[in-house]
């Protein structure tokens, strides 16, 4: 079982990488805008325009900030259109609306991470979602983040957010690896840009809104989804 490239650790983005993007976040976006606008069509249209959400199709547009930005940044964008809300209240509201949303695992995550760790790889997750939401969603996927992963961080974990390299470097430090021995896996340019800035390998996946053409300039390789990583890294997959 030989490894094609020297990788000792893998850091994954969450949304669009571990979970199919549209199944969760299109629903989330439609839901929060409807609730924030409280039946006011003009406010709804203004909010949707601000974050590039197509009301008619109920889809997030490819250029939407929702895809890669933090919840705090989304709240900042919406705040000027919601004068009766504080920034803190909007951010808290946005985070709360994640509960009970549908999740579609790209591949069965529990067995996937067990396989990676069995092969001696350190594995972690860094998301621009909140750490609490990440923990809750991983738990709903039957994972115990404390026992089955080596690192989980969100934008509010104290390391910063992508595309800054700091949270990626925090993973490398936490698991005792040099950045060059780590691969950052993600579905957006923010993920891959952070990986490049951290001095890591970069693996793009096509389970989010971005295309191969979008990701290729920042990726060492672009794969259909995370299930292809084992085939890419190892000559044989058990």
C-alpha positions in Angstrom: 0.0 0.0 0.0 2.2 2.9 -1.2 1.4 6.6 -0.9 1.6 8.5 -4.2 2.4 11.9 -2.5 3.8 12.6 0.9 0.8 13.5 3.1 0.6 12.9 6.8 -2.5 14.9 7.6 -5.6 16.1 5.9 -7.7 19.2 6.9 -11.2 19.3 5.4 -13.6 22.1 4.8 -17.1 21.1 5.9 -19.9 22.5 3.7 -19.6 21.4 0.0 -16.8 19.1 1.0 -18.0 16.7 3.6 -21.7 17.5 3.0 -23.3 18.3 -0.3 -23.7 22.1 -0.4 -27.0 22.8 -2.0 -29.1 20.3 0.0 -28.3 22.2 3.2 -27.5 25.8 2.4 -30.1 26.7 -0.3 -32.7 25.7 2.3 -31.0 27.7 5.1 -30.7 30.8 2.9 -34.3 30.7 1.9 -35.4 30.1 5.4 -33.4 32.9 7.1 -34.3 35.5 4.5 -38.0 34.7 4.8 -37.9 35.0 8.6 -35.7 38.1 8.7 -38.0 39.9 6.2 -41.1 39.0 8.2 -43.5 39.1 5.2 -42.1 42.3 3.7 -41.5 41.5 0.0 -39.3 44.6 -0.5 -37.0 43.7 2.4 -36.9 40.1 1.2 -35.8 41.2 -2.2 -33.2 43.5 -0.8 -31.7 40.9 1.5 -31.6 38.3 -1.3 -29.8 40.8 -3.6 -27.3 41.6 -0.9 -26.1 38.0 -0.6 -26.9 36.8 -4.1 -29.8 34.5 -3.5 -32.2 33.7 -6.3 -35.7 33.9 -4.7 -37.4 32.3 -7.7 -35.3 29.2 -7.9 -34.5 29.2 -4.1 -30.8 28.7 -5.0 -27.6 30.5 -3.8 -25.9 32.0 -6.8 -22.3 30.9 -7.6 -20.9 34.3 -6.7 -22.7 34.5 -3.3 -20.7 35.4 -0.2 -22.6 32.7 1.6 -20.5 30.1 0.0 -17.2 31.0 1.6 -17.7 33.8 4.1 -18.2 33.5 7.9 -21.6 33.9 9.5 -20.3 37.1 11.1 -19.4 38.5 7.6 -22.9 37.6 6.3 -24.5 39.3 9.3 -22.4 42.4 8.6 -23.7 42.4 5.0 -27.3 42.2 6.1 -27.1 44.6 9.1 -27.6 47.8 7.1 -30.9 46.4 5.7 -32.2 45.4 9.2 -32.0 48.6 11.3 -34.1 47.1 14.1 -31.5 44.3 14.6 -28.1 44.5 16.2 -25.2 42.8 14.4 -24.8 40.4 17.3 -28.5 39.4 17.1 -28.4 38.8 13.4 -25.3 36.6 13.8 -26.9 34.6 16.6 -30.0 34.2 14.5 -28.1 33.0 11.5 -26.3 30.4 13.5 -29.5 29.2 15.2 -31.2 28.5 11.9 -28.7 25.7 11.1 -30.3 23.3 13.5 -32.4 20.5 12.0 -31.5 21.3 8.4 -31.0 18.3 6.1 -27.5 17.0 5.7 -26.3 14.9 2.7 -23.0 13.2 3.4 -20.8 13.0 0.3 -19.7 9.6 1.5 -20.4 7.8 4.8 -18.3 9.9 7.0 -17.9 7.7 10.0 -16.2 4.9 8.1 -14.4 7.3 5.9 -12.6 9.0 8.7 -12.0 5.7 10.4 -10.2 4.5 7.3 -8.0 7.6 7.0 -7.0 7.4 10.7 -6.3 3.6 10.3 -3.8 4.5 7.6 -2.0 6.8 10.1 -3.3 10.1 8.8 -4.2 13.0 11.1 -7.5 14.4 10.1 -9.3 17.6 11.0 -12.1 20.0 9.9 -11.9 23.8 9.5 -15.1 25.6 8.5 -16.1 29.2 8.2 -19.3 28.1 9.9 -19.3 28.2 13.7 -17.6 25.6 15.8 -20.8 24.7 17.6 -22.7 24.2 14.3 -19.8 22.0 13.0 -19.9 19.9 16.1 -23.6 19.5 15.9 -23.6 18.5 12.3 -20.8 16.0 12.7 -22.6 14.5 15.6 -25.7 14.1 13.5 -23.5 12.2 11.0 -22.8 9.7 13.8 -19.3 11.0 14.4 -17.8 11.7 17.8 -15.7 14.8 17.0 -13.6 14.4 20.1 -12.7 10.7 19.6 -12.8 10.3 15.8 -11.2 13.5 14.6 -7.9 15.2 15.6 -9.1 18.8 15.2 -12.4 20.8 14.6 -12.5 24.5 14.3 -14.9 27.2 13.1 -14.5 30.9 12.4 -15.2 31.6 16.1 -12.6 29.1 17.5 -9.9 31.7 18.0 -7.7 30.9 15.0 -9.3 33.2 12.4 -11.1 32.2 9.2 -10.3 31.2 5.7 -8.7 32.4 3.4 -6.2 33.3 6.1 -3.7 30.5 6.8 -3.9 30.8 10.6 -6.5 28.2 11.3 -4.8 25.7 8.9 -1.5 26.3 10.7 -3.3 25.8 14.0 -4.3 22.3 12.8 -0.7 21.5 11.7 0.6 22.6 15.1 -2.1 20.7 17.0 -1.2 17.4 15.3 2.5 18.0 15.2 3.0 18.2 11.5 4.9 20.5 9.2 2.5 22.4 6.8 4.1 20.8 3.8 3.0 17.4 5.0 -0.7 18.5 5.2 -3.3 18.7 2.5 -6.2 21.2 2.6 -9.3 19.8 1.0 -12.2 22.1 0.0 -14.8 23.1 -2.6 -14.1 26.8 -2.8 -11.2 29.1 -3.7 -11.2 30.4 -0.1 -10.3 26.9 1.1 -7.5 26.4 -1.5 -6.2 29.9 -1.1 -5.8 29.3 2.6 -4.0 26.1 1.9 -1.6 27.8 -0.5 -0.9 30.6 2.0 -0.2 28.0 4.7 2.3 26.1 2.5 0.1 23.0 2.3 -0.9 20.7 -0.6 -4.4 21.7 -2.0 -7.1 19.3 -3.1 -10.3 20.7 -4.7 -13.5 18.8 -4.8 -16.6 19.3 -7.0 -19.4 18.8 -4.4 -19.9 22.5 -4.0 -20.9 25.3 -6.4 -17.4 25.8 -7.9 -16.4 24.1 -11.1 -13.1 22.5 -12.0 -12.2 25.6 -14.0 -12.8 27.7 -10.9 -10.6 25.6 -8.6 -7.8 24.5 -10.9 -5.7 27.6 -10.5 -5.4 27.1 -6.8 -5.5 23.2 -6.6 -2.7 20.7 -6.9 -5.5 18.3 -8.0 -9.3 18.6 -8.4 -11.3 15.4 -7.6 -15.0 14.6 -8.0 -15.4 14.3 -4.2 -13.6 13.3 -1.1 -14.1 9.6 -1.7 -11.6 9.8 -4.5 -8.8 11.0 -2.1 -7.9 7.5 -1.0 -7.5 6.4 -4.6 -5.4 9.5 -5.3 -3.2 9.1 -2.3 -2.8 5.3 -2.3 -2.0 2.8 -4.9 -4.4 0.4 -3.3 -7.5 1.0 -1.4 -8.7 -1.7 0.9 
